[in-house]
Every structure is written in structure tokens, then in C-alpha cells.
Amino acid sequence: MQARKTTRTARRTAAMRRKQVNIRLEAALYQTLQAIAGQERRSVPQTALHLLEAGLRQQIGGQVSRDDTPSREIAALAAAGGAFDWLADEPDLYDDTCGEPL
């Protein structure tokens, strides 16, 4: 009996930490969400959560969560690993005088 009570309490505590949002979407918007989910190999709810979190991060000023690696760190790792070394041998095709004046 004690195990059942502990399990029930654990579920109740977890439910208090996470909240649920139920929304209705236009059919076209849902189809777009399904397509993105398929490309990312995620479920539709996982994709919706991911997009919601990304939009909220952008809305609050681009603050990054602790589990999100900043792009400058990714670029530094790629550069340190030699991923862009081949660019040193490439000719400069464009300079400041190319294109139309602003």
C-alpha cells in the first residue's frame, strides 16, 4: 500500500511542475507542423513544444537555456577542428566594391 501512495504522490508532484496547454490549430498549420515533425523525426507534440520554446526564448531577448550551446561556441569548435581550413586556399571572389551601392 505504501508503494502505491508514494507513486501517486510522485505523479502529483510531477504534474504540479509541468503544465499542459491545449490549443486548436487551423488544418494548414497542423499539416505544416506535421511536415516539420517528419523532417526532424519527432512527434507532433515534441515539435510543437520545441517551436514554442524557441519562440519564447526569442521573445524574451534571445536568452539561451542551459542545455542550448551558443553558436559562437559551435563555430569555435568547427574552426579549431579544421572544418574551415579549405577556405584559406579559396580565391576572394568578392570584396567591398562588388554589388550595388547601398
CNS distance restraints for C-alpha pairs under 8 A (distance, minus, plus):
assign (resid   1 and name CA) (resid   5 and name CA) 6.48 0.50 0.50
assign (resid   2 and name CA) (resid   6 and name CA) 6.23 0.50 0.50
assign (resid   3 and name CA) (resid   7 and name CA) 6.14 0.50 0.50
assign (resid   4 and name CA) (resid   8 and name CA) 6.13 0.50 0.50
assign (resid   5 and name CA) (resid   9 and name CA) 6.15 0.50 0.50
assign (resid   6 and name CA) (resid  10 and name CA) 6.12 0.50 0.50
assign (resid   7 and name CA) (resid  11 and name CA) 6.24 0.50 0.50
assign (resid   8 and name CA) (resid  12 and name CA) 6.20 0.50 0.50
assign (resid   9 and name CA) (resid  13 and name CA) 6.13 0.50 0.50
assign (resid  10 and name CA) (resid  14 and name CA) 6.19 0.50 0.50
assign (resid  11 and name CA) (resid  15 and name CA) 6.10 0.50 0.50
assign (resid  12 and name CA) (resid  16 and name CA) 6.29 0.50 0.50
assign (resid  13 and name CA) (resid  17 and name CA) 6.59 0.50 0.50
assign (resid  14 and name CA) (resid  18 and name CA) 6.49 0.50 0.50
assign (resid  15 and name CA) (resid  19 and name CA) 6.86 0.50 0.50
assign (resid  25 and name CA) (resid  29 and name CA) 6.21 0.50 0.50
assign (resid  25 and name CA) (resid  30 and name CA) 5.97 0.50 0.50
assign (resid  26 and name CA) (resid  30 and name CA) 6.27 0.50 0.50
assign (resid  27 and name CA) (resid  31 and name CA) 6.18 0.50 0.50
assign (resid  28 and name CA) (resid  32 and name CA) 6.28 0.50 0.50
assign (resid  29 and name CA) (resid  33 and name CA) 6.24 0.50 0.50
assign (resid  30 and name CA) (resid  34 and name CA) 6.13 0.50 0.50
assign (resid  31 and name CA) (resid  35 and name CA) 6.19 0.50 0.50
assign (resid  32 and name CA) (resid  36 and name CA) 6.27 0.50 0.50
assign (resid  33 and name CA) (resid  37 and name CA) 6.10 0.50 0.50
assign (resid  33 and name CA) (resid  44 and name CA) 6.54 0.50 0.50
assign (resid  33 and name CA) (resid  47 and name CA) 7.21 0.50 0.50
assign (resid  33 and name CA) (resid  48 and name CA) 7.13 0.50 0.50
assign (resid  34 and name CA) (resid  38 and name CA) 6.15 0.50 0.50
assign (resid  34 and name CA) (resid  44 and name CA) 5.79 0.50 0.50
assign (resid  35 and name CA) (resid  39 and name CA) 6.32 0.50 0.50
assign (resid  36 and name CA) (resid  40 and name CA) 6.18 0.50 0.50
assign (resid  36 and name CA) (resid  47 and name CA) 7.34 0.50 0.50
assign (resid  37 and name CA) (resid  41 and name CA) 5.76 0.50 0.50
assign (resid  37 and name CA) (resid  42 and name CA) 4.93 0.50 0.50
assign (resid  37 and name CA) (resid  43 and name CA) 5.75 0.50 0.50
assign (resid  37 and name CA) (resid  44 and name CA) 5.49 0.50 0.50
assign (resid  37 and name CA) (resid  46 and name CA) 7.89 0.50 0.50
assign (resid  37 and name CA) (resid  47 and name CA) 5.55 0.50 0.50
assign (resid  38 and name CA) (resid  42 and name CA) 6.38 0.50 0.50
assign (resid  38 and name CA) (resid  43 and name CA) 7.61 0.50 0.50
assign (resid  42 and name CA) (resid  46 and name CA) 6.06 0.50 0.50
assign (resid  42 and name CA) (resid  47 and name CA) 6.15 0.50 0.50
assign (resid  43 and name CA) (resid  47 and name CA) 6.18 0.50 0.50
assign (resid  44 and name CA) (resid  48 and name CA) 6.08 0.50 0.50
assign (resid  45 and name CA) (resid  49 and name CA) 6.12 0.50 0.50
assign (resid  46 and name CA) (resid  50 and name CA) 6.12 0.50 0.50
assign (resid  47 and name CA) (resid  51 and name CA) 6.11 0.50 0.50
assign (resid  48 and name CA) (resid  52 and name CA) 6.00 0.50 0.50
assign (resid  49 and name CA) (resid  53 and name CA) 6.07 0.50 0.50
assign (resid  50 and name CA) (resid  54 and name CA) 6.20 0.50 0.50
assign (resid  51 and name CA) (resid  55 and name CA) 6.07 0.50 0.50
assign (resid  52 and name CA) (resid  56 and name CA) 6.14 0.50 0.50
assign (resid  53 and name CA) (resid  57 and name CA) 6.13 0.50 0.50
assign (resid  54 and name CA) (resid  58 and name CA) 6.27 0.50 0.50
assign (resid  55 and name CA) (resid  59 and name CA) 6.08 0.50 0.50
assign (resid  56 and name CA) (resid  60 and name CA) 6.21 0.50 0.50
assign (resid  57 and name CA) (resid  61 and name CA) 6.61 0.50 0.50
assign (resid  57 and name CA) (resid  62 and name CA) 5.23 0.50 0.50
assign (resid  57 and name CA) (resid  63 and name CA) 5.77 0.50 0.50
assign (resid  57 and name CA) (resid  64 and name CA) 6.81 0.50 0.50
assign (resid  58 and name CA) (resid  62 and name CA) 4.42 0.50 0.50
assign (resid  58 and name CA) (resid  63 and name CA) 7.19 0.50 0.50
assign (resid  64 and name CA) (resid  68 and name CA) 6.19 0.50 0.50
assign (resid  64 and name CA) (resid  70 and name CA) 7.46 0.50 0.50
assign (resid  69 and name CA) (resid  73 and name CA) 6.85 0.50 0.50
assign (resid  69 and name CA) (resid  74 and name CA) 7.14 0.50 0.50
assign (resid  70 and name CA) (resid  74 and name CA) 6.70 0.50 0.50
assign (resid  71 and name CA) (resid  75 and name CA) 6.13 0.50 0.50
assign (resid  72 and name CA) (resid  76 and name CA) 6.10 0.50 0.50
assign (resid  73 and name CA) (resid  77 and name CA) 6.20 0.50 0.50
assign (resid  74 and name CA) (resid  78 and name CA) 6.24 0.50 0.50
assign (resid  75 and name CA) (resid  79 and name CA) 6.09 0.50 0.50
assign (resid  76 and name CA) (resid  80 and name CA) 5.99 0.50 0.50
assign (resid  77 and name CA) (resid  81 and name CA) 6.01 0.50 0.50
assign (resid  78 and name CA) (resid  82 and name CA) 6.42 0.50 0.50
assign (resid  78 and name CA) (resid  83 and name CA) 5.32 0.50 0.50
assign (resid  78 and name CA) (resid  84 and name CA) 7.20 0.50 0.50
assign (resid  79 and name CA) (resid  83 and name CA) 5.74 0.50 0.50
assign (resid  79 and name CA) (resid  84 and name CA) 5.88 0.50 0.50
assign (resid  79 and name CA) (resid  85 and name CA) 7.63 0.50 0.50
assign (resid  84 and name CA) (resid  88 and name CA) 7.87 0.50 0.50
assign (resid  85 and name CA) (resid  89 and name CA) 8.00 0.50 0.50
assign (resid  86 and name CA) (resid  90 and name CA) 7.02 0.50 0.50
assign (resid  94 and name CA) (resid  98 and name CA) 6.02 0.50 0.50
